[in-house]
Amino acid sequence: MKHAYANHYAEGRFLPSRGTARMPVVDPSTGVEAGHVASCSTEDVERAIGSARSGFQAWSRSTLDERREALGRLHAQLSARADEATRLLAQEIGCPVWLGGLMQLPMPLKGLELAIEAIGQIDWEERVGNGVVERVPSGVLAAITPWNFPLHQIVAKVAAAIAAGCTVVLKPSEVAPGAAMVFAEAAHAAGLPAGVFNLVWGGPDVGEQLVRHPGVDRISFTGSTHVGRRIMAAAAEGPKPVTLELGGKSAAVLLEDADLDAALPAVLRMSMANSGQACVCQSRLIAPRRLVPEIRRRLQDGLDHWPVGSPLDPATRLGPVATKAQFERVQAMIRRAVAQGGDLVFGGASPDSEARAGFFVQPTLVDGVTPAMELAQEEVFGPVLALMPYDDERQAIEMANATRYGLSGAVWSGDADRARAAARQMKTGQVVINGAPQNLATPFGGWGWSGFGRENGRFGIEELLNYRALHGA
């Protein structure tokens, strides 16, 4: 059965999308069209922005309790749709159901919980001398989200906006429309006031209309660095502030005393999960040269436990990549890595891969990668791990920092102080030390080509607030 996503959401209701474009939704397991998204017309987008502006007049004056209650209702409605969302993510982006249940749904639900808690952690008003400094909502937010972790990215932006007293026009990726529609249905069922949340469909033309529109006060974008640059340039005409969460080329650094039994399975999980389609994917493993033979062997054994198959099968660890374009990009990058001198240890670009149905890429390990190679510099967004040997710790840190990106990273050491000292030398927005659990209450965002601005917890809410100083108040 094909899905037809024919409605957008504005003024507190679902409305027919009147654009002429029909964007195909392709099942990445088969390569066959499984539905379509009806693009919004220019008038549809204008209506959604108008809805958000009208909604802001009331929601900006909402109480903190009203915001908490709205987010609580949204949490309940989204939780009730978890199974549906997991199935749609498997069918539309190839995310295995095990990962949907482990990360794709728990992360946004936790994000909502943390946004509720964070409302009480912010100093909404403080006295400074003869003045009162207020933190006030910044207005209408245009939120442009990707397909790889669609619900998490939607919640990261929308929950923060609701908590801040802002309103939102969301343009999600047409690659993963099911997740966005599940969220819209949850928002509607939660009884959010009309205009607080709005959703439009479309390609770059709709995105540009949102970014340039005088009725939009700020932009939050998650996606490629290339598109992020274009958005920043267009927003500068406003001018209006932007939050950009862009690409990554994260390194996991194994120090000489690292516990390989703990580190290597964790690195494999962080490089392979979601078929490597994560901005925080640890796609570079920087390891002591003398340990590389043992590490190669262990990684080969570990990759045997990442079977490729149907994302709807609970036994599948690795589904397809999400699109044909991504499949072709990953295959080409693997071939170029070998041509540039990389040693293909496991997986690789299969000669007959283009003859098979679906966009399946084998889990791949390439040894002997040097900092100058493409595989060490460019985001792959596929299940490809580059093994990079080093001779001393100083060189290891230099290699970790030898990219234009700075989103995430990891350090492993048997000495916690040594690990922290190495982590503090890494030019990146976050560093995971010895496989520490994910902490969605901390600020998330990057340096350099990975963008700027922060999401999650109170930091994501504060990103959407303006200061107002009342002198003599």
Secondary structure, DSSP 8 states (H G I E B T S, - for coil): --EEE-EEEETTEEEE---S-EEEEEETTTTEEEEEEE---HHHHHHHHHHHHHHHHHHTT--HHHHHHHHHHHHHHHHHTHHHHHHHHHHHH---HHHIIIIITHHHHHHHHHHHHHHTTS--EEEETTEEEEEEE--EEEEE--SSSHHHHHHHHHHHHHHHT-EEEEE--TTSHHHHHHHHHHHHHTT--TTSEEE---SHHHHHHHHH-TT--EEEEES-HHHHHHHHHHHTTTT--EEEE-----EEEE-TT--HHHHHHHHHHHHHGGGG--TT---EEEEEGGGHHHHHHHHHHHHTT--B--TTSTT-SB---S-HHHHHHHHHHHHHHHHTT-EEEE----TTGGGSSS-----EEEES--TTSHHHHS---SSEEEEEEESSHHHHHHHHT-SSEES-EEEE-SSHHHHHHHHTTS-SS--EETT----TTS-B--EETTEE--BSHHHHHHTTEEEEEEET-
